[in-house]
Amino acid sequence: MHARSLAGLVAAAVISALSCSPGGPTLADLGGTALMAPPAPALAGGGPALAGAAPALAGGGPALAGAAPVDAGGPPTLAEPAPAIAGGAPAASPGWAGPWVEQLADAAGLRERPPRAQRQWNHIAAAAGADCRDALKQSGARFQALPDVAKPNKKGCGIPHGVLLTRGPTGIVYSPPLQVDCSLALRLADIERVIQEEAETHLGSPIARISTLGSYACREVVGRMRRWSEGLSEHSFGNAFDISRFSPKRGRAISVLRDYVLYGSDPTTREGRFLRGVTRRLRAEGAAARVLGPDFDASHRDHLHVDCGTPRWY
């Protein structure tokens, strides 16, 4: 690979990894040493091209395109043995440079990743600690614990630490109950806080009930996200639920299908302003990883999809 192309690829990948990973390191945090990764053998079908670049980054050696000749009079080369990186550290072990290096390699396409379904499972399986259900009980939620699942089924689906939740931390009743992973159920404290604050602002009454169109379901992605997500929906791991209607203690129920106002127009009803406020704040404040509604595509015209999936769709 040409040195300039490689440098451009790595720079673009750095920006991508940082922008898609909230809370990750900033460019100022990375420093010169961190930029020496990912390992050379990850280049598909090519020699360890990155290895020759290490001296230039670590201590003022030759630039990428100008490594020393192999012998007297020989042409310059980019390919030096992999041990040139960090004193001979194993090329397949970038951990010395920090976990972000693996994200950088993923974003740049420099190494093969597991299928997305496996990455989704790994993400949700590690999201809930052993004390998750205890913490959920202390939040005031009402639920039934479901048996833990050690691995996905033959279709790739399953809920690692499932619960069947009937009432959330602020007293909202879910109809039908949510069958979700405990990690998502624990996030309901923040999700419901936003909902109740917007209800107080726009409706003058707290939300008593949420009607759902589903939570756990072993199925593929539908709609606009299908071509980006490589297959299985976050619903397949108990990591998403769909809201069709909010019912306050006093006043008319709010229907996503009837009352949601698409972006580009300002809501003129209190129901529309409530839905606009909920979706904007859930997205902006990080209570959920994604909130998809009628403004996203037609398949979400009658509900808000809420999930806590992986930071990237791909």
Summary of the structure (lengths in Angstrom):
residues: 314
radius of gyration: 24.4
end to end distance: 24.5
largest distance: 87.1
contacts: 933
relative contact order: 0.10
helix: 41%
strand: 16%
